[in-house]
Amino acid sequence: MHGRLKVKTSEEQAEAKRLEREQKLKLYQSATQTVFQKRQAGELDESVLELTSQILGANPDFATLWNCRREVLQKLEAQKSPEELAALVKAELGFLESCLRVNPKSYGTWHHRCWLLSRLPEPNWARELELCARFLEVDERNFHCWDYRRFVAAQAAVPPAEELAFTDSLITRNFSNYSSWHYRSCLLPQLHPQPDSGPQGRLPEDVLLKELELVQNAFFTDPNDQSAWFYHRWLLGRADPQDALRCLHVSRDEACLTVSFSRPLMVGSRTETLLLMVDESPLAVEWRTPDGRNRPSHVWVSQDWWGRVWGWGRARVDSQKSGITGHFLDQCSQICDLPTASLNDQLPQHTFRVIWTAGDAQKECVLFKGRQEGWCRDSVTDEQLFRCELSVEKSTVLQSELESCKELQELEPENKWCLLTIILLMRALDPLLYEKETLQYFQTLKVVDPMRAAYLDDLRSKFLLENSVLKMEYAEVRVLHLSHKDLTVLCHLEQLLLVTHLDLSNNRLRALPPALAALRCLEVLQANDNAIESLDGVTNLPRLQELLLYNNRLQQPAALQPLASCPKLVLLNLQGNPLCQAVDTLEYLAELLPLVSSIFT
């Protein structure tokens, strides 16, 4: 046995490691306590740098200690000579590199390096670019390093063409590099600026074709990597549509004016202002959203003080009869009116004009004598309404992309990215022409990607509703049938401001969303045979007369409280809902809705 080293048992090794960890922890805690004591006492000297180096060298994510180092360095700047300060900065940069080797994704370390270099009179940016290249060779998806590289490139005024060439080298080495693809989307619009391209920036056709060829090589090489597919989606995208007033509606019965916009906005903010002109004279009114929430919305309604008083009248009487207070009474007060003077019956017509200052847009509507309402709306195309996700400017390019993706799908029938891209391309080319084929691809995609079935159902519902709105636009009708479409969500309801009849029967809806309040002209709402559990969206509908809700999942009579804010409701069908089993349902409804003459339970 002589001359042989003793081999520790596993228990002995574990005990030795435990003792070693305890010793390191004591040193760590002692150094940290000393740093805090010296900082509190104002002793910000080089000893603090030494102590924090010991701690940060093992744990670079201790943000407070980086703050301590910055305080010390700021103090030493006034005390050291230029030569001493240069040596101190060089040592600090070397220490930062050692910390990055410990944790290349340390927020505090990269931030401290940015701070340090931004204070130097002549930093060596070329060396920093080399440092970024070295770290990206180790981990090309280190977004901390990518952020730092963009900072360095901006400070050093590196030409975008050089940075684009850098992304070329990384993408060529490995297509699965989302950060490089993203960086290209930032650089290309700088290299090829286009007038009126919007914030996203569109590319000239020759550049677009080269990028499409590059990205096609990527997803044909590795179809399951999502990086190239996301970049492909950006390439075929375009900027948001221009600001516009979509529709202006004036109602004599409700004495209110409603306007819808191309995007959600917050009227009354510093940047969003509406001016209402009646017969060329400005009218001071307040603006509210139809649902009373006063959040950014596509649809806004004008109101003044007298309108609120008028609007409260019936709601207040009804609430006193039924005992309703609070939330729904407040929401009723948000449904607003025009002053009586602005609807003088002696004049042959009234001209209402809304001017949107932020969007530099306006729209005019004429209300003739004897008519109860008037409206003016854009005759918008599908490109203006819904086809903003993919560009339709180069249909030949899109058609070629569609054919290429279909070829790839034959080779990779279970590739979800390819299937989704095919759907989006068909939406861009012609949503109505490809509607049937799109639905078939959705079925295939749900089988391939069952974990995202709910998302795909919602996306499919969104596309189907868009198609229905387009068909309604072309036919110029105010009745919309959305029954038997297997819908799971409702969207784009701001496009239905003028709809009078809406059929949502035989779908899979679980709720009627608050955006439903945008349907200011709605008279009949059919939502039978769904899975509706909430009626929060059926609020402040001034013309709603009939509501059909049989065979849904309404559990408690209290779920019907929003209906008290619909002043013209006369028919309500609740047959087949669980709440009909309650003994006192009819009595409760009689108190809640005293003006509803026909209630079926």
DOROMAR-541905 format. One record per residue (C-alpha): x, y, z; residue in three letters. Coordinates in steps of 0.5 Angstrom, whole numbers, padded with zeros to 4 digits, always signed. Example, Ala and Ser with C-alpha at 12.3 -4.5 7.8 and 13.67 -1.06 7.14 Angstrom:
DOROMAR-541905
+0025-0009+0016ALA+0027-0002+0014SER
***
This chain:
DOROMAR-541905
+0000+0000+0000MET+0006+0005+0001HIS+0007+0010-0005GLY+0000+0010-0007ARG-0005+0016-0007LEU-0011+0015-0002LYS-0017+0016-0007VAL-0023+0019-0004LYS-0030+0016-0003THR-0036+0020-0006SER-0038+0022+0001GLU-0031+0025+0002GLU-0031+0028-0004GLN-0038+0031-0003ALA-0036+0034+0004GLU-0030+0037+0001ALA-0034+0041-0004LYS-0039+0043+0001ARG-0033+0046+0006LEU-0030+0049+0000GLU-0037+0052-0002ARG-0038+0055+0005GLU-0031+0058+0005GLN-0032+0061-0002LYS-0039+0064+0001LEU-0036+0067+0007LYS-0031+0071+0003LEU-0036+0073-0002TYR-0041+0075+0004GLN-0035+0079+0007SER-0033+0082+0001ALA-0040+0085+0000THR-0041+0087+0007GLN-0034+0091+0006THR-0036+0094+0000VAL-0043+0097+0002PHE-0039+0099+0009GLN-0034+0103+0005LYS-0039+0106+0000ARG-0044+0108+0006GLN-0038+0112+0009ALA-0036+0115+0002GLY-0029+0111+0002GLU-0030+0110-0006LEU-0022+0109-0007ASP-0018+0103-0011GLU-0019+0098-0005SER-0027+0098-0007VAL-0025+0096-0014LEU-0021+0091-0012GLU-0026+0088-0007LEU-0032+0089-0013THR-0027+0085-0018SER-0027+0079-0013GLN-0034+0079-0013ILE-0036+0081-0020LEU-0031+0076-0023GLY-0035+0070-0020ALA-0042+0073-0021ASN-0042+0079-0026PRO-0050+0080-0025ASP-0049+0083-0019PHE-0052+0090-0021ALA-0051+0094-0015THR-0043+0093-0015LEU-0043+0095-0022TRP-0046+0102-0020ASN-0040+0102-0014CYS-0035+0101-0019ARG-0038+0107-0024ARG-0038+0111-0017GLU-0031+0110-0016VAL-0028+0111-0023LEU-0032+0118-0024GLN-0028+0120-0017LYS-0022+0117-0020LEU-0022+0121-0026GLU-0021+0128-0022ALA-0015+0125-0018GLN-0011+0121-0023LYS-0006+0124-0029SER-0008+0122-0036PRO-0003+0116-0036GLU-0005+0113-0030GLU-0013+0114-0032LEU-0011+0111-0039ALA-0008+0105-0035ALA-0014+0104-0031LEU-0019+0104-0036VAL-0014+0099-0040LYS-0015+0095-0034ALA-0022+0096-0033GLU-0023+0094-0040LEU-0019+0087-0039GLY-0023+0086-0033PHE-0030+0087-0037LEU-0027+0081-0042GLU-0026+0076-0036SER-0033+0078-0034CYS-0036+0076-0040LEU-0032+0070-0041ARG-0035+0068-0034VAL-0042+0070-0037ASN-0043+0072-0044PRO-0050+0075-0043LYS-0049+0079-0037SER-0053+0085-0037TYR-0049+0089-0032GLY-0043+0087-0036THR-0045+0090-0043TRP-0048+0096-0040HIS-0042+0098-0036HIS-0038+0097-0042ARG-0042+0102-0046CYS-0042+0107-0040TRP-0034+0106-0040LEU-0033+0107-0047LEU-0038+0113-0048SER-0034+0117-0043ARG-0027+0116-0047LEU-0025+0121-0051PRO-0022+0117-0057GLU-0025+0110-0056PRO-0022+0104-0060ASN-0028+0102-0064TRP-0025+0097-0069ALA-0022+0093-0063ARG-0030+0093-0060GLU-0032+0091-0067LEU-0027+0085-0066GLU-0029+0083-0059LEU-0036+0083-0062CYS-0034+0078-0067ALA-0030+0074-0063ARG-0036+0073-0058PHE-0041+0072-0064LEU-0037+0066-0066GLU-0038+0063-0059VAL-0045+0064-0059ASP-0048+0067-0065GLU-0055+0068-0062ARG-0052+0072-0056ASN-0057+0078-0057PHE-0053+0082-0051HIS-0047+0082-0056CYS-0052+0084-0062TRP-0054+0090-0058ASP-0047+0092-0056TYR-0045+0091-0063ARG-0051+0096-0066ARG-0048+0101-0061PHE-0041+0100-0063VAL-0043+0101-0070ALA-0047+0107-0069ALA-0042+0110-0065GLN-0036+0109-0070ALA-0041+0111-0076ALA-0040+0104-0079VAL-0043+0104-0086PRO-0049+0100-0087PRO-0046+0096-0092ALA-0040+0093-0088GLU-0045+0091-0083GLU-0049+0088-0088LEU-0043+0084-0091ALA-0042+0082-0083PHE-0049+0079-0083THR-0048+0075-0090ASP-0042+0072-0087SER-0046+0069-0081LEU-0052+0067-0085ILE-0048+0064-0090THR-0044+0060-0084ARG-0051+0058-0081ASN-0058+0060-0083PHE-0061+0059-0076SER-0059+0066-0074ASN-0065+0070-0072TYR-0061+0076-0070SER-0057+0076-0076SER-0064+0076-0080TRP-0067+0082-0076HIS-0060+0086-0077TYR-0061+0085-0084ARG-0068+0088-0084SER-0066+0094-0080CYS-0060+0095-0085LEU-0063+0094-0092LEU-0068+0100-0091PRO-0062+0105-0089GLN-0058+0102-0096LEU-0064+0103-0100HIS-0069+0108-0097PRO-0076+0109-0101GLN-0080+0115-0101PRO-0087+0114-0097ASP-0085+0107-0095SER-0087+0108-0088GLY-0084+0106-0081PRO-0082+0099-0084GLN-0079+0101-0090GLY-0080+0097-0097ARG-0075+0095-0101LEU-0074+0096-0109PRO-0076+0090-0113GLU-0069+0088-0115ASP-0066+0088-0108VAL-0073+0084-0106LEU-0071+0079-0111LEU-0064+0078-0108LYS-0066+0077-0101GLU-0072+0072-0103LEU-0067+0068-0106GLU-0063+0068-0100LEU-0068+0066-0096VAL-0071+0061-0100GLN-0064+0058-0100ASN-0065+0058-0092ALA-0071+0055-0091PHE-0070+0050-0097PHE-0064+0048-0093THR-0067+0047-0086ASP-0075+0048-0087PRO-0076+0047-0079ASN-0072+0053-0077ASP-0076+0059-0076GLN-0071+0065-0077SER-0071+0065-0084ALA-0079+0064-0084TRP-0080+0070-0080PHE-0075+0074-0085TYR-0079+0072-0091HIS-0085+0075-0088ARG-0082+0081-0086TRP-0079+0082-0094LEU-0086+0081-0096LEU-0089+0086-0091GLY-0091+0093-0092ARG-0092+0099-0088ALA-0099+0101-0085ASP-0104+0104-0089PRO-0105+0112-0088GLN-0109+0115-0083ASP-0116+0116-0085ALA-0123+0117-0083LEU-0127+0111-0085ARG-0134+0112-0083CYS-0138+0118-0081LEU-0145+0117-0078HIS-0150+0122-0075VAL-0157+0119-0072SER-0163+0124-0071ARG-0166+0119-0066ASP-0160+0118-0062GLU-0158+0125-0063ALA-0151+0123-0063CYS-0145+0123-0068LEU-0140+0117-0069THR-0134+0117-0073VAL-0129+0111-0074SER-0122+0111-0076PHE-0117+0107-0080SER-0113+0105-0073ARG-0114+0106-0066PRO-0113+0113-0063LEU-0114+0116-0056MET-0118+0123-0057VAL-0117+0128-0053GLY-0109+0127-0052SER-0104+0132-0054ARG-0103+0128-0061THR-0110+0126-0063GLU-0115+0132-0064THR-0122+0132-0067LEU-0126+0138-0069LEU-0133+0138-0071LEU-0136+0143-0076MET-0144+0143-0076VAL-0146+0148-0082ASP-0139+0151-0082GLU-0139+0153-0075SER-0135+0149-0070PRO-0139+0145-0065LEU-0136+0144-0058ALA-0137+0137-0056VAL-0134+0131-0052GLU-0132+0125-0055TRP-0133+0118-0052ARG-0132+0111-0054THR-0138+0107-0055PRO-0137+0102-0049ASP-0135+0107-0044GLY-0128+0105-0043ARG-0125+0111-0046ASN-0119+0107-0048ARG-0115+0107-0055PRO-0121+0105-0060SER-0123+0105-0067HIS-0130+0108-0066VAL-0131+0115-0062TRP-0138+0118-0061VAL-0139+0126-0060SER-0143+0128-0053GLN-0144+0135-0050ASP-0147+0136-0043TRP-0154+0137-0045TRP-0153+0130-0049GLY-0151+0127-0042ARG-0157+0130-0039VAL-0162+0127-0044TRP-0158+0120-0044GLY-0159+0119-0037TRP-0166+0121-0037GLY-0169+0114-0039ARG-0163+0110-0036ALA-0164+0113-0029ARG-0171+0112-0029VAL-0170+0105-0031ASP-0165+0104-0026SER-0169+0106-0020GLN-0174+0101-0022LYS-0170+0095-0023SER-0165+0097-0017GLY-0159+0098-0022ILE-0153+0102-0020THR-0146+0103-0021GLY-0142+0100-0027HIS-0148+0100-0032PHE-0151+0107-0031LEU-0144+0110-0032ASP-0143+0106-0038GLN-0150+0109-0041CYS-0148+0116-0039SER-0142+0115-0044GLN-0147+0114-0050ILE-0147+0121-0052CYS-0151+0126-0056ASP-0151+0132-0060LEU-0154+0139-0058PRO-0161+0140-0060THR-0160+0146-0063ALA-0155+0143-0068SER-0161+0139-0071LEU-0166+0144-0073ASN-0172+0141-0076ASP-0173+0148-0080GLN-0167+0147-0084LEU-0167+0143-0091PRO-0160+0140-0089GLN-0155+0140-0084HIS-0147+0139-0086THR-0143+0135-0081PHE-0135+0135-0082ARG-0130+0132-0077VAL-0123+0134-0078ILE-0118+0129-0075TRP-0112+0134-0074THR-0107+0128-0072ALA-0108+0124-0079GLY-0109+0130-0083ASP-0116+0127-0085ALA-0123+0130-0085GLN-0130+0127-0087LYS-0137+0130-0089GLU-0144+0128-0088CYS-0150+0131-0090VAL-0157+0130-0086LEU-0163+0132-0090PHE-0169+0134-0087LYS-0174+0129-0085GLY-0169+0123-0085ARG-0167+0120-0079GLN-0160+0118-0080GLU-0154+0120-0085GLY-0147+0117-0086TRP-0141+0117-0091CYS-0136+0112-0091ARG-0130+0110-0096ASP-0131+0105-0101SER-0125+0102-0099VAL-0121+0096-0102THR-0119+0089-0099ASP-0112+0092-0100GLU-0113+0098-0096GLN-0117+0094-0090LEU-0114+0088-0089PHE-0108+0086-0093ARG-0103+0090-0090CYS-0099+0084-0087GLU-0096+0082-0094LEU-0095+0086-0100SER-0099+0086-0106VAL-0095+0091-0110GLU-0091+0085-0114LYS-0096+0080-0115SER-0092+0076-0120THR-0086+0076-0114VAL-0092+0073-0109LEU-0094+0068-0114GLN-0087+0065-0115SER-0086+0065-0108GLU-0093+0061-0107LEU-0091+0056-0112GLU-0084+0055-0109SER-0087+0054-0102CYS-0092+0049-0105LYS-0086+0045-0108GLU-0083+0045-0101LEU-0089+0043-0098GLN-0090+0037-0102GLU-0083+0035-0100LEU-0084+0037-0093GLU-0092+0036-0092PRO-0091+0037-0084GLU-0087+0043-0084ASN-0092+0048-0080LYS-0088+0054-0082TRP-0089+0053-0090CYS-0096+0051-0089LEU-0097+0058-0085LEU-0093+0062-0090THR-0098+0059-0096ILE-0104+0061-0092ILE-0101+0068-0092LEU-0099+0069-0099LEU-0106+0067-0101MET-0109+0072-0097ARG-0104+0077-0100ALA-0106+0075-0107LEU-0113+0074-0107ASP-0117+0073-0100PRO-0123+0071-0103LEU-0121+0067-0109LEU-0117+0063-0105TYR-0122+0062-0099GLU-0123+0055-0100LYS-0116+0053-0101GLU-0114+0057-0095THR-0119+0053-0090LEU-0116+0047-0093GLN-0109+0049-0091TYR-0112+0051-0084PHE-0114+0044-0083GLN-0108+0041-0085THR-0104+0046-0081LEU-0108+0044-0074LYS-0106+0037-0075VAL-0099+0038-0076VAL-0099+0043-0070ASP-0104+0041-0065PRO-0101+0045-0059MET-0103+0051-0063ARG-0110+0049-0065ALA-0113+0055-0061ALA-0109+0060-0064TYR-0110+0057-0071LEU-0118+0057-0070ASP-0117+0065-0068ASP-0113+0066-0074LEU-0118+0063-0079ARG-0124+0066-0075SER-0120+0073-0077LYS-0119+0071-0084PHE-0126+0069-0085LEU-0129+0075-0082LEU-0125+0079-0086GLU-0127+0076-0092ASN-0135+0077-0090SER-0134+0084-0089VAL-0130+0085-0096LEU-0136+0081-0099LYS-0141+0086-0095MET-0137+0092-0098GLU-0138+0090-0105TYR-0145+0088-0104ALA-0146+0095-0100GLU-0151+0092-0096VAL-0152+0093-0088ARG-0154+0085-0086VAL-0148+0081-0085LEU-0149+0073-0084HIS-0143+0070-0080LEU-0147+0063-0078SER-0144+0056-0079HIS-0137+0059-0080LYS-0134+0055-0074ASP-0132+0062-0071LEU-0128+0062-0064THR-0127+0070-0064VAL-0130+0076-0067LEU-0125+0082-0070CYS-0126+0088-0074HIS-0132+0090-0071LEU-0131+0097-0072GLU-0132+0096-0080GLN-0139+0094-0078LEU-0141+0101-0076LEU-0147+0101-0081LEU-0150+0094-0080VAL-0157+0093-0078THR-0157+0085-0077HIS-0152+0081-0075LEU-0153+0073-0075ASP-0147+0070-0071LEU-0151+0063-0070SER-0148+0056-0070ASN-0141+0058-0068ASN-0136+0057-0062ARG-0136+0064-0059LEU-0135+0064-0052ARG-0137+0071-0051ALA-0139+0077-0054LEU-0133+0082-0054PRO-0134+0090-0052PRO-0132+0092-0059ALA-0139+0090-0060LEU-0141+0097-0058ALA-0139+0100-0064ALA-0145+0097-0068LEU-0149+0103-0067ARG-0154+0101-0072CYS-0155+0094-0070LEU-0162+0092-0069GLU-0162+0085-0069VAL-0157+0080-0066LEU-0157+0073-0067GLN-0152+0069-0063ALA-0156+0062-0062ASN-0152+0055-0061ASP-0146+0058-0059ASN-0142+0057-0052ALA-0143+0064-0050ILE-0142+0065-0042GLU-0141+0073-0042SER-0145+0079-0045LEU-0141+0084-0043ASP-0140+0086-0050GLY-0148+0088-0051VAL-0147+0094-0048THR-0150+0101-0050ASN-0153+0099-0057LEU-0158+0104-0058PRO-0162+0101-0063ARG-0162+0094-0061LEU-0169+0091-0061GLN-0168+0083-0062GLU-0163+0079-0058LEU-0163+0071-0060LEU-0159+0067-0055LEU-0162+0060-0054TYR-0157+0054-0053ASN-0152+0058-0050ASN-0148+0057-0043ARG-0151+0063-0039LEU-0151+0061-0032GLN-0153+0066-0028GLN-0159+0071-0029PRO-0154+0077-0027ALA-0150+0076-0033ALA-0156+0079-0037LEU-0154+0086-0033GLN-0151+0089-0039PRO-0157+0089-0043LEU-0160+0094-0039ALA-0156+0099-0042SER-0160+0098-0049CYS-0166+0102-0049PRO-0170+0099-0055LYS-0169+0092-0053LEU-0176+0089-0054VAL-0175+0081-0055LEU-0170+0077-0051LEU-0170+0069-0053ASN-0166+0065-0047LEU-0168+0058-0048GLN-0163+0053-0047GLY-0159+0057-0043ASN-0157+0054-0036PRO-0160+0060-0032LEU-0167+0058-0035CYS-0167+0053-0030GLN-0167+0058-0024ALA-0174+0059-0021VAL-0173+0066-0020ASP-0171+0068-0027THR-0177+0071-0030LEU-0178+0075-0024GLU-0171+0078-0024TYR-0171+0079-0031LEU-0178+0083-0030ALA-0174+0088-0026GLU-0168+0088-0030LEU-0171+0089-0036LEU-0178+0092-0035PRO-0179+0095-0042LEU-0177+0088-0046VAL-0184+0086-0048SER-0182+0079-0050SER-0178+0074-0046ILE-0177+0067-0048PHE-0174+0062-0043THR
***
